[in-house]
Amino acid sequence: MQNFLQGIKIMTENNFEARLLTPDDYKGFATVYNDFRNRAVEEYKFELEPLGFDDFVDSVDKKLIECLVLYENTIPVAFLVYTTAISEAVELNIIHSFKMENMAERSVYLIKKFLELTKAERTEKIVCYPMLGSQKNIIGEIARFGFKFVGIAVLRFMMAGTNSREILKMSQLSPLDEDYKLVSWSDVYFKDAIKVVHEGFDDSADALFDPRFKTEDGTYDIITKIVKNLYAEFLPEATTVLVYKGNPVGFCFMNLTGGRIANIPIVSIKKEHQGKGLSKHMLKKSVEKLIEWAESGERPITEVNTTTETNNFQALKMYRHLGFKEDYNYPQSYLPVKK
């Protein structure tokens, strides 16, 4: 700890200053932001290129996001972006250092200032920070501030270039009991989805860094944002609902980013129906719908991706059985509420 504090002192003596981005700083900051943008897909594992600079500063102006910039001898060299748009959490979105230089020491200074700025919010909200790509290299520095970690695996089902589709075709599933039916999403299932997802995720690792899952009101917010296209384009025809004797008991949601990348944000099934291979049936039906669209040209879908905890061996086995392959993993960090 003594060496850690000494490091902060040395940075201060080296004329480091961190402050929120303002319009007066936009011109000088553009080079640092565009350096991040050029690295976002390759080094930070972004699915799509992030906002262009003009759109980024427009979001800052509208207070949709906050951008904390680190200056060294008055020159911008790194930045941290966060938002409080989700009421239950402070979302730390990205930390970037120009040309990836001195990432560890610059991150320490930015995090320290970020925690000062969000001190009031953190008495009621957790901080969540998905450390995608190269950011996992600063896990040691983040841990010193009290952050905890959940390992997250990213899995992909590719429409071409791999044998994902062949594996799906060869997958053998036990027949569905006659009391079960698979149907597509309808808004009449909305209330049932809230209850099923809340029950399935209340005590999950996801609830550690997204506490909305802990309440039905919070789960209502999550489901609303999925089906109202606030996260991405919702795909009701590819979202599968498992119905048991007329009652919805399971959901596999599906949405689309950039018109071509499908994502599974949530798969959940009521506890009394778990352990029967039913989630595989929902997942297979959803993916087969996407394949149908891709083959017909109705939607140029190139992949389906999803995430799960690295130690959720049952989920990993299910995805592998249906043709998904693990692409990479990252630490999902979170800072518990400051009491």
RORO-198050 format. One record per residue (C-alpha): residue number from 1; x, y, z. Coordinates in Angstrom, 3 decimals. Layout:
RORO-198050
pos = NUM	X = X	Y = Y	Z = Z
...
This chain:
RORO-198050
pos = 1	X = 0.000	Y = 0.000	Z = 0.000
pos = 2	X = 2.874	Y = 2.387	Z = 0.801
pos = 3	X = 4.376	Y = 1.908	Z = -2.679
pos = 4	X = 0.933	Y = 2.403	Z = -4.222
pos = 5	X = 0.482	Y = 5.756	Z = -2.465
pos = 6	X = 4.003	Y = 6.783	Z = -3.365
pos = 7	X = 3.145	Y = 6.110	Z = -7.000
pos = 8	X = 0.233	Y = 8.532	Z = -6.814
pos = 9	X = 2.503	Y = 11.144	Z = -5.233
pos = 10	X = 5.087	Y = 10.766	Z = -7.994
pos = 11	X = 2.409	Y = 11.251	Z = -10.655
pos = 12	X = 1.246	Y = 14.423	Z = -8.956
pos = 13	X = 4.807	Y = 15.763	Z = -8.985
pos = 14	X = 4.975	Y = 14.972	Z = -12.711
pos = 15	X = 2.278	Y = 17.584	Z = -13.375
pos = 16	X = -0.651	Y = 15.213	Z = -13.821
pos = 17	X = -4.132	Y = 16.664	Z = -13.619
pos = 18	X = -7.489	Y = 14.955	Z = -14.163
pos = 19	X = -10.648	Y = 16.941	Z = -14.880
pos = 20	X = -13.953	Y = 16.537	Z = -16.683
pos = 21	X = -13.938	Y = 17.287	Z = -20.394
pos = 22	X = -15.385	Y = 20.673	Z = -21.387
pos = 23	X = -15.931	Y = 22.307	Z = -24.803
pos = 24	X = -12.728	Y = 24.319	Z = -24.322
pos = 25	X = -10.774	Y = 21.054	Z = -24.360
pos = 26	X = -12.448	Y = 19.362	Z = -27.328
pos = 27	X = -9.872	Y = 20.304	Z = -29.954
pos = 28	X = -6.873	Y = 19.050	Z = -28.006
pos = 29	X = -8.702	Y = 15.909	Z = -26.865
pos = 30	X = -9.682	Y = 14.743	Z = -30.368
pos = 31	X = -6.320	Y = 13.071	Z = -31.016
pos = 32	X = -6.539	Y = 10.950	Z = -27.856
pos = 33	X = -10.146	Y = 9.958	Z = -28.521
pos = 34	X = -9.468	Y = 8.991	Z = -32.130
pos = 35	X = -6.498	Y = 6.909	Z = -31.001
pos = 36	X = -8.943	Y = 4.955	Z = -28.811
pos = 37	X = -11.475	Y = 4.716	Z = -31.627
pos = 38	X = -8.862	Y = 3.212	Z = -33.958
pos = 39	X = -8.051	Y = 0.562	Z = -31.341
pos = 40	X = -11.589	Y = -0.141	Z = -30.094
pos = 41	X = -12.343	Y = -3.240	Z = -32.168
pos = 42	X = -8.902	Y = -4.864	Z = -32.173
pos = 43	X = -7.572	Y = -4.050	Z = -28.708
pos = 44	X = -10.753	Y = -3.432	Z = -26.701
pos = 45	X = -12.953	Y = -6.088	Z = -28.355
pos = 46	X = -15.758	Y = -3.692	Z = -29.303
pos = 47	X = -18.247	Y = -5.354	Z = -31.656
pos = 48	X = -18.627	Y = -2.163	Z = -33.692
pos = 49	X = -16.674	Y = 1.056	Z = -33.986
pos = 50	X = -17.584	Y = 3.498	Z = -31.205
pos = 51	X = -19.096	Y = 6.922	Z = -31.780
pos = 52	X = -17.293	Y = 9.353	Z = -34.053
pos = 53	X = -15.717	Y = 12.273	Z = -32.250
pos = 54	X = -18.510	Y = 14.762	Z = -33.009
pos = 55	X = -21.176	Y = 12.353	Z = -31.759
pos = 56	X = -19.078	Y = 11.553	Z = -28.691
pos = 57	X = -18.737	Y = 15.181	Z = -27.598
pos = 58	X = -22.422	Y = 15.705	Z = -28.369
pos = 59	X = -23.184	Y = 12.940	Z = -25.833
pos = 60	X = -20.900	Y = 14.696	Z = -23.334
pos = 61	X = -22.686	Y = 17.992	Z = -23.950
pos = 62	X = -26.043	Y = 16.323	Z = -23.332
pos = 63	X = -24.730	Y = 14.741	Z = -20.098
pos = 64	X = -25.482	Y = 11.265	Z = -21.401
pos = 65	X = -21.908	Y = 10.371	Z = -20.468
pos = 66	X = -19.107	Y = 11.965	Z = -18.461
pos = 67	X = -15.539	Y = 12.015	Z = -19.739
pos = 68	X = -12.673	Y = 12.412	Z = -17.294
pos = 69	X = -9.433	Y = 13.413	Z = -19.019
pos = 70	X = -5.896	Y = 13.049	Z = -17.676
pos = 71	X = -3.453	Y = 15.811	Z = -18.626
pos = 72	X = 0.311	Y = 15.558	Z = -18.364
pos = 73	X = 1.968	Y = 18.962	Z = -18.497
pos = 74	X = -1.365	Y = 20.312	Z = -19.861
pos = 75	X = -1.416	Y = 17.748	Z = -22.719
pos = 76	X = -4.281	Y = 15.185	Z = -22.747
pos = 77	X = -2.830	Y = 11.676	Z = -22.499
pos = 78	X = -5.644	Y = 9.411	Z = -21.226
pos = 79	X = -9.342	Y = 9.370	Z = -20.402
pos = 80	X = -12.084	Y = 7.531	Z = -18.554
pos = 81	X = -15.753	Y = 7.484	Z = -19.585
pos = 82	X = -18.607	Y = 6.782	Z = -17.209
pos = 83	X = -22.347	Y = 7.243	Z = -16.932
pos = 84	X = -25.013	Y = 7.228	Z = -14.241
pos = 85	X = -27.827	Y = 6.572	Z = -16.748
pos = 86	X = -28.661	Y = 3.243	Z = -15.075
pos = 87	X = -30.234	Y = 4.239	Z = -11.787
pos = 88	X = -28.871	Y = 1.280	Z = -9.801
pos = 89	X = -25.238	Y = 1.635	Z = -10.857
pos = 90	X = -22.471	Y = 3.932	Z = -11.978
pos = 91	X = -21.202	Y = 2.453	Z = -15.250
pos = 92	X = -17.493	Y = 2.843	Z = -15.959
pos = 93	X = -17.320	Y = 2.254	Z = -19.710
pos = 94	X = -13.694	Y = 2.615	Z = -20.809
pos = 95	X = -10.211	Y = 3.633	Z = -19.686
pos = 96	X = -7.766	Y = 4.450	Z = -22.459
pos = 97	X = -4.219	Y = 5.788	Z = -22.556
pos = 98	X = -2.835	Y = 7.382	Z = -25.724
pos = 99	X = -0.950	Y = 4.760	Z = -27.759
pos = 100	X = -1.507	Y = 2.387	Z = -24.801
pos = 101	X = 1.459	Y = 4.001	Z = -23.026
pos = 102	X = 1.789	Y = 4.043	Z = -19.221
pos = 103	X = -1.657	Y = 2.469	Z = -18.967
pos = 104	X = -1.224	Y = 1.251	Z = -15.390
pos = 105	X = -0.053	Y = 4.475	Z = -13.753
pos = 106	X = -2.431	Y = 6.683	Z = -15.739
pos = 107	X = -5.355	Y = 4.411	Z = -14.876
pos = 108	X = -4.562	Y = 4.712	Z = -11.182
pos = 109	X = -4.769	Y = 8.482	Z = -11.339
pos = 110	X = -8.006	Y = 8.437	Z = -13.366
pos = 111	X = -9.686	Y = 5.908	Z = -11.059
pos = 112	X = -8.686	Y = 7.905	Z = -7.998
pos = 113	X = -10.256	Y = 11.057	Z = -9.443
pos = 114	X = -13.309	Y = 9.141	Z = -10.689
pos = 115	X = -13.975	Y = 7.796	Z = -7.194
pos = 116	X = -13.716	Y = 11.316	Z = -5.776
pos = 117	X = -16.238	Y = 12.644	Z = -8.310
pos = 118	X = -18.709	Y = 9.819	Z = -7.700
pos = 119	X = -18.361	Y = 9.654	Z = -3.914
pos = 120	X = -21.954	Y = 10.758	Z = -3.255
pos = 121	X = -23.459	Y = 8.397	Z = -5.843
pos = 122	X = -21.470	Y = 5.451	Z = -4.492
pos = 123	X = -23.237	Y = 5.611	Z = -1.129
pos = 124	X = -26.268	Y = 4.199	Z = -2.946
pos = 125	X = -24.947	Y = 2.669	Z = -6.183
pos = 126	X = -22.359	Y = 0.093	Z = -7.131
pos = 127	X = -19.764	Y = 0.812	Z = -9.804
pos = 128	X = -19.647	Y = -1.716	Z = -12.655
pos = 129	X = -16.757	Y = -1.879	Z = -15.101
pos = 130	X = -16.437	Y = -4.495	Z = -17.886
pos = 131	X = -12.670	Y = -4.677	Z = -18.433
pos = 132	X = -12.740	Y = -5.603	Z = -22.101
pos = 133	X = -9.660	Y = -6.375	Z = -24.148
pos = 134	X = -6.424	Y = -4.760	Z = -23.026
pos = 135	X = -8.100	Y = -3.281	Z = -19.965
pos = 136	X = -7.721	Y = -6.610	Z = -18.172
pos = 137	X = -4.014	Y = -5.792	Z = -17.895
pos = 138	X = -4.836	Y = -3.204	Z = -15.208
pos = 139	X = -6.761	Y = -5.621	Z = -13.003
pos = 140	X = -4.118	Y = -5.333	Z = -10.284
pos = 141	X = -4.387	Y = -1.560	Z = -10.169
pos = 142	X = -8.209	Y = -1.715	Z = -10.074
pos = 143	X = -8.176	Y = -4.307	Z = -7.270
pos = 144	X = -6.275	Y = -1.914	Z = -5.009
pos = 145	X = -9.312	Y = 0.363	Z = -4.948
pos = 146	X = -11.543	Y = -2.433	Z = -3.619
pos = 147	X = -13.046	Y = -3.656	Z = -6.892
pos = 148	X = -14.165	Y = -7.286	Z = -7.029
pos = 149	X = -14.282	Y = -9.462	Z = -10.141
pos = 150	X = -16.407	Y = -12.000	Z = -11.998
pos = 151	X = -14.916	Y = -13.833	Z = -14.972
pos = 152	X = -17.026	Y = -13.504	Z = -18.123
pos = 153	X = -16.694	Y = -15.700	Z = -21.226
pos = 154	X = -17.760	Y = -14.426	Z = -24.657
pos = 155	X = -19.101	Y = -17.129	Z = -26.997
pos = 156	X = -19.854	Y = -16.857	Z = -30.717
pos = 157	X = -21.852	Y = -18.836	Z = -33.235
pos = 158	X = -20.543	Y = -17.902	Z = -36.678
pos = 159	X = -22.716	Y = -18.187	Z = -39.755
pos = 160	X = -19.661	Y = -18.806	Z = -41.960
pos = 161	X = -16.005	Y = -19.707	Z = -41.571
pos = 162	X = -16.497	Y = -22.232	Z = -38.770
pos = 163	X = -18.430	Y = -25.465	Z = -38.268
pos = 164	X = -20.988	Y = -23.887	Z = -35.912
pos = 165	X = -23.933	Y = -24.631	Z = -38.184
pos = 166	X = -22.841	Y = -28.239	Z = -38.730
pos = 167	X = -22.600	Y = -28.789	Z = -34.966
pos = 168	X = -26.080	Y = -27.331	Z = -34.496
pos = 169	X = -27.543	Y = -29.639	Z = -37.137
pos = 170	X = -25.949	Y = -32.704	Z = -35.528
pos = 171	X = -27.000	Y = -31.787	Z = -31.994
pos = 172	X = -29.317	Y = -34.383	Z = -30.501
pos = 173	X = -31.997	Y = -33.108	Z = -28.118
pos = 174	X = -34.471	Y = -35.235	Z = -26.229
pos = 175	X = -38.046	Y = -34.747	Z = -27.475
pos = 176	X = -40.159	Y = -32.111	Z = -25.747
pos = 177	X = -42.830	Y = -33.417	Z = -23.431
pos = 178	X = -46.294	Y = -32.779	Z = -24.868
pos = 179	X = -47.020	Y = -30.318	Z = -22.055
pos = 180	X = -44.289	Y = -27.991	Z = -23.369
pos = 181	X = -44.464	Y = -25.756	Z = -26.405
pos = 182	X = -41.989	Y = -23.326	Z = -27.986
pos = 183	X = -43.463	Y = -20.083	Z = -29.294
pos = 184	X = -42.165	Y = -16.695	Z = -30.359
pos = 185	X = -42.331	Y = -13.562	Z = -28.222
pos = 186	X = -45.556	Y = -11.674	Z = -27.751
pos = 187	X = -46.114	Y = -8.660	Z = -25.508
pos = 188	X = -48.658	Y = -10.688	Z = -23.547
pos = 189	X = -45.671	Y = -12.501	Z = -21.996
pos = 190	X = -44.086	Y = -9.324	Z = -20.616
pos = 191	X = -45.208	Y = -9.695	Z = -16.977
pos = 192	X = -44.300	Y = -13.377	Z = -16.950
pos = 193	X = -40.845	Y = -12.550	Z = -18.322
pos = 194	X = -40.201	Y = -10.191	Z = -15.406
pos = 195	X = -41.005	Y = -12.894	Z = -12.859
pos = 196	X = -39.033	Y = -15.643	Z = -14.618
pos = 197	X = -35.934	Y = -13.502	Z = -15.207
pos = 198	X = -35.987	Y = -12.036	Z = -11.697
pos = 199	X = -36.219	Y = -15.513	Z = -10.182
pos = 200	X = -33.450	Y = -16.838	Z = -12.411
pos = 201	X = -30.996	Y = -13.989	Z = -11.847
pos = 202	X = -31.742	Y = -12.781	Z = -8.311
pos = 203	X = -28.855	Y = -14.728	Z = -6.774
pos = 204	X = -26.649	Y = -14.901	Z = -9.878
pos = 205	X = -23.254	Y = -13.358	Z = -10.497
pos = 206	X = -24.952	Y = -10.927	Z = -12.892
pos = 207	X = -26.815	Y = -9.380	Z = -9.956
pos = 208	X = -23.495	Y = -8.480	Z = -8.340
pos = 209	X = -22.694	Y = -5.966	Z = -11.073
pos = 210	X = -26.265	Y = -5.241	Z = -12.242
pos = 211	X = -28.389	Y = -5.014	Z = -9.077
pos = 212	X = -31.527	Y = -4.421	Z = -11.126
pos = 213	X = -31.898	Y = -8.210	Z = -11.234
pos = 214	X = -32.429	Y = -8.233	Z = -7.453
pos = 215	X = -35.880	Y = -6.654	Z = -7.655
pos = 216	X = -38.891	Y = -7.057	Z = -9.908
pos = 217	X = -38.891	Y = -3.304	Z = -10.522
pos = 218	X = -35.286	Y = -3.474	Z = -11.656
pos = 219	X = -35.977	Y = -6.508	Z = -13.835
pos = 220	X = -38.915	Y = -4.608	Z = -15.335
pos = 221	X = -36.417	Y = -1.933	Z = -16.417
pos = 222	X = -34.132	Y = -4.530	Z = -18.034
pos = 223	X = -36.910	Y = -6.282	Z = -19.958
pos = 224	X = -38.405	Y = -2.949	Z = -21.029
pos = 225	X = -35.079	Y = -1.785	Z = -22.471
pos = 226	X = -34.664	Y = -5.080	Z = -24.337
pos = 227	X = -38.101	Y = -5.138	Z = -25.966
pos = 228	X = -38.233	Y = -1.369	Z = -26.598
pos = 229	X = -34.995	Y = -1.416	Z = -28.632
pos = 230	X = -33.026	Y = 0.662	Z = -26.108
pos = 231	X = -30.068	Y = -1.733	Z = -25.993
pos = 232	X = -30.265	Y = -2.878	Z = -29.614
pos = 233	X = -32.928	Y = -3.874	Z = -32.126
pos = 234	X = -35.242	Y = -6.381	Z = -30.453
pos = 235	X = -36.031	Y = -9.518	Z = -32.478
pos = 236	X = -39.412	Y = -10.807	Z = -31.272
pos = 237	X = -39.637	Y = -13.493	Z = -33.982
pos = 238	X = -36.287	Y = -14.957	Z = -32.866
pos = 239	X = -37.015	Y = -14.616	Z = -29.152
pos = 240	X = -38.261	Y = -17.979	Z = -27.916
pos = 241	X = -40.731	Y = -18.540	Z = -25.084
pos = 242	X = -41.123	Y = -21.922	Z = -23.392
pos = 243	X = -44.748	Y = -22.540	Z = -22.400
pos = 244	X = -45.792	Y = -25.273	Z = -19.964
pos = 245	X = -49.503	Y = -26.138	Z = -19.880
pos = 246	X = -50.254	Y = -22.691	Z = -21.243
pos = 247	X = -47.993	Y = -20.801	Z = -18.802
pos = 248	X = -44.688	Y = -19.161	Z = -19.844
pos = 249	X = -41.813	Y = -20.689	Z = -17.872
pos = 250	X = -38.716	Y = -19.844	Z = -19.940
pos = 251	X = -37.319	Y = -17.123	Z = -22.201
pos = 252	X = -34.457	Y = -16.821	Z = -24.684
pos = 253	X = -34.231	Y = -13.167	Z = -25.757
pos = 254	X = -32.572	Y = -12.092	Z = -28.973
pos = 255	X = -31.561	Y = -8.692	Z = -30.332
pos = 256	X = -29.471	Y = -7.302	Z = -33.186
pos = 257	X = -26.602	Y = -4.798	Z = -33.298
pos = 258	X = -25.540	Y = -3.000	Z = -36.434
pos = 259	X = -27.991	Y = -4.968	Z = -38.547
pos = 260	X = -25.809	Y = -8.090	Z = -38.597
pos = 261	X = -24.596	Y = -9.129	Z = -35.128
pos = 262	X = -27.206	Y = -11.019	Z = -33.111
pos = 263	X = -26.880	Y = -11.141	Z = -29.330
pos = 264	X = -28.558	Y = -13.218	Z = -26.633
pos = 265	X = -28.899	Y = -10.875	Z = -23.633
pos = 266	X = -30.826	Y = -13.285	Z = -21.387
pos = 267	X = -31.716	Y = -16.955	Z = -21.171
pos = 268	X = -33.805	Y = -17.829	Z = -18.114
pos = 269	X = -36.077	Y = -20.669	Z = -17.045
pos = 270	X = -38.082	Y = -21.246	Z = -13.878
pos = 271	X = -36.211	Y = -23.385	Z = -11.353
pos = 272	X = -38.718	Y = -26.242	Z = -11.294
pos = 273	X = -38.190	Y = -26.719	Z = -15.040
pos = 274	X = -34.389	Y = -26.640	Z = -14.975
pos = 275	X = -32.181	Y = -29.698	Z = -15.480
pos = 276	X = -34.331	Y = -31.120	Z = -18.296
pos = 277	X = -32.438	Y = -29.706	Z = -21.291
pos = 278	X = -35.231	Y = -27.243	Z = -22.030
pos = 279	X = -32.932	Y = -24.231	Z = -22.377
pos = 280	X = -31.236	Y = -26.027	Z = -25.279
pos = 281	X = -34.585	Y = -26.282	Z = -27.064
pos = 282	X = -35.209	Y = -22.541	Z = -26.660
pos = 283	X = -31.711	Y = -21.616	Z = -27.786
pos = 284	X = -31.790	Y = -23.926	Z = -30.804
pos = 285	X = -35.139	Y = -22.557	Z = -31.986
pos = 286	X = -33.875	Y = -18.970	Z = -31.713
pos = 287	X = -30.630	Y = -19.659	Z = -33.568
pos = 288	X = -32.410	Y = -21.611	Z = -36.304
pos = 289	X = -34.619	Y = -18.576	Z = -36.947
pos = 290	X = -31.524	Y = -16.421	Z = -37.387
pos = 291	X = -30.008	Y = -18.967	Z = -39.773
pos = 292	X = -33.240	Y = -18.917	Z = -41.790
pos = 293	X = -32.988	Y = -15.127	Z = -42.119
pos = 294	X = -29.293	Y = -15.265	Z = -43.023
pos = 295	X = -29.851	Y = -17.918	Z = -45.721
pos = 296	X = -32.805	Y = -16.083	Z = -47.275
pos = 297	X = -30.982	Y = -12.760	Z = -47.235
pos = 298	X = -33.797	Y = -11.195	Z = -45.224
pos = 299	X = -31.247	Y = -10.157	Z = -42.615
pos = 300	X = -27.460	Y = -10.321	Z = -43.282
pos = 301	X = -26.650	Y = -11.851	Z = -39.898
pos = 302	X = -23.016	Y = -12.918	Z = -39.598
pos = 303	X = -22.887	Y = -14.186	Z = -36.012
pos = 304	X = -24.715	Y = -14.785	Z = -32.755
pos = 305	X = -22.910	Y = -13.989	Z = -29.526
pos = 306	X = -23.583	Y = -14.227	Z = -25.821
pos = 307	X = -21.797	Y = -14.155	Z = -22.474
pos = 308	X = -21.787	Y = -16.278	Z = -19.355
pos = 309	X = -19.619	Y = -16.618	Z = -16.263
pos = 310	X = -16.395	Y = -18.532	Z = -16.851
pos = 311	X = -17.290	Y = -20.940	Z = -14.033
pos = 312	X = -20.866	Y = -21.590	Z = -15.214
pos = 313	X = -19.923	Y = -24.958	Z = -16.647
pos = 314	X = -23.509	Y = -26.019	Z = -17.311
pos = 315	X = -24.175	Y = -22.964	Z = -19.501
pos = 316	X = -20.825	Y = -23.319	Z = -21.283
pos = 317	X = -21.611	Y = -26.961	Z = -22.051
pos = 318	X = -25.028	Y = -26.015	Z = -23.444
pos = 319	X = -23.617	Y = -23.372	Z = -25.768
pos = 320	X = -20.811	Y = -25.629	Z = -26.992
pos = 321	X = -23.297	Y = -28.426	Z = -27.685
pos = 322	X = -25.186	Y = -26.108	Z = -30.060
pos = 323	X = -22.165	Y = -24.822	Z = -31.985
pos = 324	X = -21.025	Y = -21.811	Z = -29.957
pos = 325	X = -17.300	Y = -21.412	Z = -29.370
pos = 326	X = -15.513	Y = -19.413	Z = -26.688
pos = 327	X = -13.839	Y = -16.392	Z = -28.210
pos = 328	X = -12.242	Y = -14.684	Z = -25.206
pos = 329	X = -12.930	Y = -13.786	Z = -21.599
pos = 330	X = -12.636	Y = -10.657	Z = -19.511
pos = 331	X = -12.967	Y = -9.556	Z = -15.873
pos = 332	X = -16.321	Y = -7.950	Z = -15.081
pos = 333	X = -15.361	Y = -5.753	Z = -12.152
pos = 334	X = -17.645	Y = -4.078	Z = -9.658
pos = 335	X = -17.221	Y = -1.907	Z = -6.601
pos = 336	X = -19.815	Y = -2.601	Z = -3.902
pos = 337	X = -21.831	Y = 0.243	Z = -2.409
pos = 338	X = -19.804	Y = 2.329	Z = 0.011
pos = 339	X = -21.487	Y = 2.037	Z = 3.390
